[in-house]
Amino acid sequence: MIVAAVLGTAWGGVDDLISGAEYHVLRPTGPGGCTVVVRETSFFVIGNGEAYAVGRTGVAVGTSGSWAVDDGYRPVAAGTYELSWERDGGFLRVSGTETDPVVRGGWADIDCGW
């Protein structure tokens, strides 16, 4: 199991290096301190992103949503997103540009397990 954990960690690191992964912690936080963390990558001409809900434990369990954008555009890094909170969770919407549109997904329901 230790070997599998080491190999999994190494593979994740190599993947982040190849794809130029960037991580962003979004503000404001939601009810109960729920936080959204976004991972954006770009490989050739496609940008990808995943949003993760991080609760009180500090651990994200599963992806809350994902998207793909034309020409490697990174909407969260560029600030073209909206994050809103309600009593029972949040909603993240990412937007492309006229020349770099979102081609898949573009939103995430944020639920930290209240």
OpenMM code with the backbone's topology and positions (N, CA, C; nanometers):
from openmm import Vec3, app, unit

residues = "MET ILE VAL ALA ALA VAL LEU GLY THR ALA TRP GLY GLY VAL ASP ASP LEU ILE SER GLY ALA GLU TYR HIS VAL LEU ARG PRO THR GLY PRO GLY GLY CYS THR VAL VAL VAL ARG GLU THR SER PHE PHE VAL ILE GLY ASN GLY GLU ALA TYR ALA VAL GLY ARG THR GLY VAL ALA VAL GLY THR SER GLY SER TRP ALA VAL ASP ASP GLY TYR ARG PRO VAL ALA ALA GLY THR TYR GLU LEU SER TRP GLU ARG ASP GLY GLY PHE LEU ARG VAL SER GLY THR GLU THR ASP PRO VAL VAL ARG GLY GLY TRP ALA ASP ILE ASP CYS GLY TRP".split()
positions = [
    Vec3(0.0814, -0.1177, 0.0000),
    Vec3(0.0000, 0.0000, 0.0000),
    Vec3(0.0872, 0.1261, 0.0000),
    Vec3(0.1993, 0.1185, 0.0658),
    Vec3(0.2885, 0.2350, 0.0687),
    Vec3(0.3407, 0.2644, -0.0720),
    Vec3(0.3773, 0.1607, -0.1437),
    Vec3(0.4268, 0.1788, -0.2811),
    Vec3(0.3177, 0.2414, -0.3682),
    Vec3(0.1941, 0.1948, -0.3544),
    Vec3(0.0833, 0.2508, -0.4327),
    Vec3(0.0613, 0.3976, -0.3982),
    Vec3(0.0710, 0.4321, -0.2700),
    Vec3(0.0539, 0.5716, -0.2290),
    Vec3(0.1650, 0.6597, -0.2857),
    Vec3(0.2874, 0.6113, -0.2817),
    Vec3(0.4010, 0.6881, -0.3350),
    Vec3(0.3874, 0.7052, -0.4856),
    Vec3(0.3507, 0.5986, -0.5566),
    Vec3(0.3339, 0.6078, -0.7020),
    Vec3(0.2183, 0.7004, -0.7392),
    Vec3(0.1093, 0.6946, -0.6648),
    Vec3(-0.0050, 0.7827, -0.6906),
    Vec3(0.0305, 0.9289, -0.6695),
    Vec3(0.1054, 0.9565, -0.5642),
    Vec3(0.1493, 1.0933, -0.5374),
    Vec3(0.2434, 1.1425, -0.6457),
    Vec3(0.3370, 1.0567, -0.6857),
    Vec3(0.4311, 1.0941, -0.7914),
    Vec3(0.3583, 1.1196, -0.9225),
    Vec3(0.2624, 1.0341, -0.9574),
    Vec3(0.1868, 1.0536, -1.0809),
    Vec3(0.1090, 1.1850, -1.0779),
    Vec3(0.0476, 1.2167, -0.9646),
    Vec3(-0.0254, 1.3424, -0.9510),
    Vec3(0.0661, 1.4622, -0.9697),
    Vec3(0.1859, 1.4550, -0.9153),
    Vec3(0.2826, 1.5636, -0.9309),
    Vec3(0.3284, 1.5804, -1.0744),
    Vec3(0.3538, 1.4689, -1.1419),
    Vec3(0.3946, 1.4737, -1.2828),
    Vec3(0.2820, 1.5306, -1.3680),
    Vec3(0.1591, 1.4882, -1.3409),
    Vec3(0.0430, 1.5406, -1.4144),
    Vec3(0.0306, 1.6916, -1.3959),
    Vec3(0.0496, 1.7398, -1.2739),
    Vec3(0.0434, 1.8842, -1.2489),
    Vec3(0.1533, 1.9584, -1.3244),
    Vec3(0.2725, 1.9013, -1.3316),
    Vec3(0.3825, 1.9659, -1.4046),
    Vec3(0.3558, 1.9710, -1.5542),
    Vec3(0.3096, 1.8610, -1.6105),
    Vec3(0.2844, 1.8540, -1.7549),
    Vec3(0.1727, 1.9492, -1.7957),
    Vec3(0.0675, 1.9534, -1.7165),
    Vec3(-0.0495, 2.0338, -1.7526),
    Vec3(-0.0400, 2.1777, -1.7037),
    Vec3(0.0635, 2.2109, -1.6290),
    Vec3(0.0763, 2.3461, -1.5761),
    Vec3(-0.0367, 2.3816, -1.4814),
    Vec3(-0.0737, 2.2886, -1.3952),
    Vec3(-0.1880, 2.3077, -1.3051),
    Vec3(-0.1676, 2.4289, -1.2147),
    Vec3(-0.2770, 2.5032, -1.1983),
    Vec3(-0.2823, 2.6151, -1.1049),
    Vec3(-0.3995, 2.5912, -1.0112),
    Vec3(-0.3782, 2.6200, -0.8839),
    Vec3(-0.4837, 2.6042, -0.7842),
    Vec3(-0.5245, 2.7412, -0.7325),
    Vec3(-0.6551, 2.7603, -0.7126),
    Vec3(-0.7092, 2.8866, -0.6643),
    Vec3(-0.8076, 2.8594, -0.5513),
    Vec3(-0.7923, 2.9317, -0.4410),
    Vec3(-0.8878, 2.9269, -0.3310),
    Vec3(-0.9791, 3.0474, -0.3493),
    Vec3(-1.1081, 3.0227, -0.3693),
    Vec3(-1.2011, 3.1309, -0.3993),
    Vec3(-1.2596, 3.1919, -0.2728),
    Vec3(-1.2837, 3.3191, -0.2808),
    Vec3(-1.3452, 3.3945, -0.1722),
    Vec3(-1.4712, 3.4591, -0.2244),
    Vec3(-1.5721, 3.4796, -0.1485),
    Vec3(-1.5800, 3.4561, -0.0057),
    Vec3(-1.6079, 3.3099, 0.0259),
    Vec3(-1.5853, 3.2741, 0.1510),
    Vec3(-1.6224, 3.1411, 0.1958),
    Vec3(-1.7726, 3.1381, 0.2192),
    Vec3(-1.8256, 3.0189, 0.2212),
    Vec3(-1.9696, 3.0029, 0.2396),
    Vec3(-2.0068, 2.9730, 0.3832),
    Vec3(-2.1310, 2.9322, 0.4043),
    Vec3(-2.1798, 2.8989, 0.5381),
    Vec3(-2.0941, 2.7903, 0.6029),
    Vec3(-2.0663, 2.8085, 0.7291),
    Vec3(-1.9878, 2.7089, 0.8020),
    Vec3(-1.8429, 2.7022, 0.7590),
    Vec3(-1.7947, 2.8030, 0.6879),
    Vec3(-1.6548, 2.8033, 0.6444),
    Vec3(-1.6279, 2.7213, 0.5198),
    Vec3(-1.7318, 2.6800, 0.4484),
    Vec3(-1.7138, 2.6043, 0.3250),
    Vec3(-1.6320, 2.6871, 0.2262),
    Vec3(-1.5325, 2.6242, 0.1672),
    Vec3(-1.4414, 2.6921, 0.0756),
    Vec3(-1.4387, 2.6188, -0.0577),
    Vec3(-1.4257, 2.6945, -0.1664),
    Vec3(-1.4140, 2.6352, -0.2994),
    Vec3(-1.2676, 2.6451, -0.3430),
    Vec3(-1.2127, 2.5301, -0.3837),
    Vec3(-1.0781, 2.5254, -0.4399),
    Vec3(-1.0919, 2.4797, -0.5844),
    Vec3(-1.0257, 2.5524, -0.6749),
    Vec3(-1.0334, 2.5219, -0.8177),
    Vec3(-0.8958, 2.4819, -0.8680),
    Vec3(-0.8930, 2.3784, -0.9508),
    Vec3(-0.7709, 2.3348, -1.0189),
    Vec3(-0.7920, 2.3615, -1.1673),
    Vec3(-0.7062, 2.4447, -1.2267),
    Vec3(-0.7141, 2.4730, -1.3703),
    Vec3(-0.5874, 2.4230, -1.4386),
    Vec3(-0.6074, 2.3602, -1.5551),
    Vec3(-0.4963, 2.3100, -1.6342),
    Vec3(-0.5143, 2.3523, -1.7794),
    Vec3(-0.4072, 2.3414, -1.8541),
    Vec3(-0.4124, 2.3719, -1.9965),
    Vec3(-0.3162, 2.2783, -2.0666),
    Vec3(-0.3653, 2.2103, -2.1682),
    Vec3(-0.2804, 2.1199, -2.2450),
    Vec3(-0.3149, 2.1380, -2.3919),
    Vec3(-0.2175, 2.1746, -2.4702),
    Vec3(-0.2346, 2.2106, -2.6103),
    Vec3(-0.3377, 2.3238, -2.6222),
    Vec3(-0.4543, 2.2987, -2.6789),
    Vec3(-0.5500, 2.4070, -2.7019),
    Vec3(-0.6766, 2.3961, -2.6178),
    Vec3(-0.6739, 2.3147, -2.5136),
    Vec3(-0.7921, 2.2997, -2.4281),
    Vec3(-0.7542, 2.3319, -2.2837),
    Vec3(-0.8361, 2.4148, -2.2209),
    Vec3(-0.8217, 2.4409, -2.0780),
    Vec3(-0.9264, 2.3611, -2.0037),
    Vec3(-0.8902, 2.3071, -1.8893),
    Vec3(-0.9828, 2.2300, -1.8069),
    Vec3(-0.9822, 2.2846, -1.6656),
    Vec3(-1.0933, 2.2663, -1.5977),
    Vec3(-1.1019, 2.3072, -1.4588),
    Vec3(-1.1909, 2.2146, -1.3799),
    Vec3(-1.1593, 2.2026, -1.2533),
    Vec3(-1.2425, 2.1271, -1.1601),
    Vec3(-1.2585, 2.2099, -1.0343),
    Vec3(-1.3771, 2.2052, -0.9760),
    Vec3(-1.4042, 2.2733, -0.8500),
    Vec3(-1.4255, 2.1690, -0.7416),
    Vec3(-1.3713, 2.1977, -0.6244),
    Vec3(-1.3825, 2.1087, -0.5097),
    Vec3(-1.4368, 2.1869, -0.3907),
    Vec3(-1.5307, 2.1288, -0.3192),
    Vec3(-1.5827, 2.1881, -0.1961),
    Vec3(-1.4995, 2.1357, -0.0796),
    Vec3(-1.4472, 2.2274, 0.0005),
    Vec3(-1.3656, 2.1899, 0.1153),
    Vec3(-1.4386, 2.2355, 0.2409),
    Vec3(-1.4762, 2.1389, 0.3231),
    Vec3(-1.5511, 2.1684, 0.4445),
    Vec3(-1.4620, 2.1906, 0.5644),
    Vec3(-1.5199, 2.1778, 0.6809),
    Vec3(-1.4494, 2.2027, 0.8073),
    Vec3(-1.3300, 2.1120, 0.8278),
    Vec3(-1.3342, 1.9930, 0.7705),
    Vec3(-1.2246, 1.8979, 0.7896),
    Vec3(-1.0998, 1.9378, 0.7114),
    Vec3(-1.1168, 2.0249, 0.6119),
    Vec3(-1.0035, 2.0629, 0.5278),
    Vec3(-0.9774, 1.9647, 0.4160),
    Vec3(-1.0694, 1.8701, 0.3969),
    Vec3(-1.0540, 1.7668, 0.2945),
    Vec3(-1.1650, 1.7812, 0.1906),
    Vec3(-1.1268, 1.7757, 0.0643),
    Vec3(-1.2245, 1.7758, -0.0447),
    Vec3(-1.2500, 1.6317, -0.0853),
    Vec3(-1.3765, 1.5946, -0.0905),
    Vec3(-1.4122, 1.4589, -0.1298),
    Vec3(-1.4891, 1.4666, -0.2605),
    Vec3(-1.4226, 1.4366, -0.3709),
    Vec3(-1.4875, 1.4374, -0.5011),
    Vec3(-1.4988, 1.5747, -0.5627),
    Vec3(-1.5205, 1.5746, -0.6922),
    Vec3(-1.5326, 1.6976, -0.7687),
    Vec3(-1.6756, 1.7490, -0.7619),
    Vec3(-1.6903, 1.8801, -0.7411),
    Vec3(-1.8238, 1.9409, -0.7407),
    Vec3(-1.8700, 1.9769, -0.8807),
    Vec3(-1.7771, 1.9955, -0.9728),
    Vec3(-1.8096, 2.0292, -1.1110),
    Vec3(-1.6822, 2.0462, -1.1917),
    Vec3(-1.6973, 2.0426, -1.3234),
    Vec3(-1.5813, 2.0579, -1.4103),
    Vec3(-1.6224, 2.1281, -1.5390),
    Vec3(-1.5218, 2.1729, -1.6168),
    Vec3(-1.5472, 2.2433, -1.7416),
    Vec3(-1.4264, 2.2330, -1.8322),
    Vec3(-1.4511, 2.2606, -1.9584),
    Vec3(-1.3445, 2.2683, -2.0590),
    Vec3(-1.3643, 2.3973, -2.1374),
    Vec3(-1.2532, 2.4615, -2.1717),
    Vec3(-1.2567, 2.5903, -2.2391),
    Vec3(-1.1630, 2.5862, -2.3585),
    Vec3(-1.2028, 2.6514, -2.4660),
    Vec3(-1.1238, 2.6563, -2.5884),
    Vec3(-0.9946, 2.7352, -2.5684),
    Vec3(-0.8936, 2.7004, -2.6445),
    Vec3(-0.7652, 2.7714, -2.6523),
    Vec3(-0.6902, 2.7830, -2.5204),
    Vec3(-0.7112, 2.6901, -2.4289),
    Vec3(-0.6360, 2.6894, -2.3044),
    Vec3(-0.6693, 2.8015, -2.2082),
    Vec3(-0.7806, 2.8708, -2.2313),
    Vec3(-0.8224, 2.9812, -2.1442),
    Vec3(-0.8494, 2.9290, -2.0034),
    Vec3(-0.8109, 3.0049, -1.9031),
    Vec3(-0.8327, 2.9687, -1.7630),
    Vec3(-0.9250, 3.0730, -1.6993),
    Vec3(-1.0559, 3.0450, -1.6976),
    Vec3(-1.1527, 3.1454, -1.6530),
    Vec3(-1.1344, 3.1925, -1.5091),
    Vec3(-1.1003, 3.1036, -1.4180),
    Vec3(-1.0863, 3.1458, -1.2787),
    Vec3(-0.9628, 3.2351, -1.2637),
    Vec3(-0.8531, 3.1970, -1.3258),
    Vec3(-0.7323, 3.2804, -1.3206),
    Vec3(-0.7587, 3.4177, -1.3825),
    Vec3(-0.8433, 3.4221, -1.4854),
    Vec3(-0.8752, 3.5484, -1.5528),
    Vec3(-0.9847, 3.6273, -1.4811),
    Vec3(-1.0480, 3.5657, -1.3811),
    Vec3(-1.1523, 3.6351, -1.3056),
    Vec3(-1.2888, 3.6333, -1.3698),
    Vec3(-1.3098, 3.5474, -1.4709),
    Vec3(-1.4405, 3.5414, -1.5369),
    Vec3(-1.5250, 3.4274, -1.4782),
    Vec3(-1.5592, 3.4458, -1.3517),
    Vec3(-1.6437, 3.3492, -1.2812),
    Vec3(-1.7294, 3.4231, -1.1804),
    Vec3(-1.8359, 3.3549, -1.1363),
    Vec3(-1.9244, 3.4075, -1.0326),
    Vec3(-1.9440, 3.2989, -0.9282),
    Vec3(-1.9261, 3.3342, -0.8031),
    Vec3(-1.9491, 3.2422, -0.6922),
    Vec3(-2.0559, 3.3035, -0.6028),
    Vec3(-2.1634, 3.2299, -0.5815),
    Vec3(-2.2704, 3.2787, -0.4944),
    Vec3(-2.3038, 3.1716, -0.3914),
    Vec3(-2.3446, 3.2188, -0.2749),
    Vec3(-2.3776, 3.1292, -0.1640),
    Vec3(-2.5210, 3.1512, -0.1195),
    Vec3(-2.5822, 3.0408, -0.0810),
    Vec3(-2.7118, 3.0439, -0.0154),
    Vec3(-2.6988, 2.9654, 0.1136),
    Vec3(-2.8069, 2.9513, 0.1817),
    Vec3(-2.8049, 2.8844, 0.3111),
    Vec3(-2.7570, 2.7392, 0.3045),
    Vec3(-2.7929, 2.6692, 0.1975),
    Vec3(-2.7625, 2.5261, 0.1896),
    Vec3(-2.6502, 2.4910, 0.0928),
    Vec3(-2.5759, 2.5871, 0.0430),
    Vec3(-2.4646, 2.5574, -0.0463),
    Vec3(-2.4357, 2.6725, -0.1401),
    Vec3(-2.3523, 2.6456, -0.2366),
    Vec3(-2.3124, 2.7514, -0.3282),
    Vec3(-2.3218, 2.7083, -0.4729),
    Vec3(-2.2978, 2.8046, -0.5597),
    Vec3(-2.3019, 2.7801, -0.7033),
    Vec3(-2.1875, 2.8576, -0.7681),
    Vec3(-2.1089, 2.7886, -0.8477),
    Vec3(-1.9985, 2.8496, -0.9205),
    Vec3(-2.0281, 2.8405, -1.0696),
    Vec3(-2.0225, 2.9543, -1.1376),
    Vec3(-2.0412, 2.9582, -1.2824),
    Vec3(-1.9161, 3.0215, -1.3433),
    Vec3(-1.8554, 2.9503, -1.4385),
    Vec3(-1.7384, 3.0047, -1.5082),
    Vec3(-1.7795, 3.0448, -1.6489),
    Vec3(-1.7150, 3.1486, -1.7009),
    Vec3(-1.7468, 3.2003, -1.8335),
    Vec3(-1.6195, 3.2082, -1.9163),
    Vec3(-1.6330, 3.1803, -2.0425),
    Vec3(-1.5225, 3.2006, -2.1345),
    Vec3(-1.5308, 3.3405, -2.1926),
    Vec3(-1.4687, 3.3563, -2.3053),
    Vec3(-1.4779, 3.4826, -2.3786),
    Vec3(-1.5410, 3.4524, -2.5135),
    Vec3(-1.5619, 3.5543, -2.5929),
    Vec3(-1.6194, 3.5339, -2.7260),
    Vec3(-1.5307, 3.4438, -2.8112),
    Vec3(-1.3997, 3.4592, -2.7972),
    Vec3(-1.3066, 3.3787, -2.8778),
    Vec3(-1.2616, 3.2517, -2.8068),
    Vec3(-1.2815, 3.2424, -2.6763),
    Vec3(-1.2430, 3.1249, -2.5980),
    Vec3(-1.3611, 3.0786, -2.5132),
    Vec3(-1.4631, 3.0213, -2.5769),
    Vec3(-1.5849, 2.9848, -2.5034),
    Vec3(-1.5685, 2.8584, -2.4188),
    Vec3(-1.6545, 2.8467, -2.3182),
    Vec3(-1.6656, 2.7228, -2.2422),
    Vec3(-1.7317, 2.6215, -2.3353),
    Vec3(-1.6681, 2.5070, -2.3564),
    Vec3(-1.7209, 2.4081, -2.4503),
    Vec3(-1.7843, 2.2869, -2.3804),
    Vec3(-1.7640, 2.2749, -2.2499),
    Vec3(-1.8251, 2.1658, -2.1733),
    Vec3(-1.8373, 2.2104, -2.0289),
    Vec3(-1.9514, 2.1863, -1.9695),
    Vec3(-1.9721, 2.2205, -1.8282),
    Vec3(-1.9856, 2.3701, -1.8094),
    Vec3(-1.9140, 2.4217, -1.7143),
    Vec3(-1.9165, 2.5650, -1.6882),
    Vec3(-1.9820, 2.6026, -1.5577),
    Vec3(-2.0136, 2.5045, -1.4745),
    Vec3(-2.0769, 2.5333, -1.3471),
    Vec3(-2.0467, 2.4228, -1.2467),
    Vec3(-2.0690, 2.4542, -1.1202),
    Vec3(-2.0498, 2.3563, -1.0128),
    Vec3(-2.1444, 2.3872, -0.8984),
    Vec3(-2.2141, 2.2872, -0.8519),
    Vec3(-2.2927, 2.2985, -0.7288),
    Vec3(-2.1996, 2.2692, -0.6117),
    Vec3(-2.1906, 2.3612, -0.5201),
    Vec3(-2.0981, 2.3471, -0.4074),
    Vec3(-2.1743, 2.2987, -0.2848),
    Vec3(-2.1339, 2.1840, -0.2317),
    Vec3(-2.1993, 2.1260, -0.1145),
    Vec3(-2.0921, 2.0699, -0.0229),
    Vec3(-2.0774, 2.1306, 0.0934),
    Vec3(-1.9777, 2.0834, 0.1905),
    Vec3(-2.0357, 1.9829, 0.2898),
    Vec3(-2.1559, 1.9366, 0.2644),
    Vec3(-2.2152, 1.8318, 0.3478),
    Vec3(-2.2757, 1.8804, 0.4766),
    Vec3(-2.3507, 1.9888, 0.4695),
    Vec3(-2.4147, 2.0403, 0.5909),
    Vec3(-2.5189, 1.9440, 0.6385),
] * unit.nanometer
topology = app.Topology()
chain = topology.addChain("A")
for resn in residues:
    res = topology.addResidue(resn, chain)
    for name in ("N", "CA", "C"):
        topology.addAtom(name, app.Element.getBySymbol(name[0]), res)
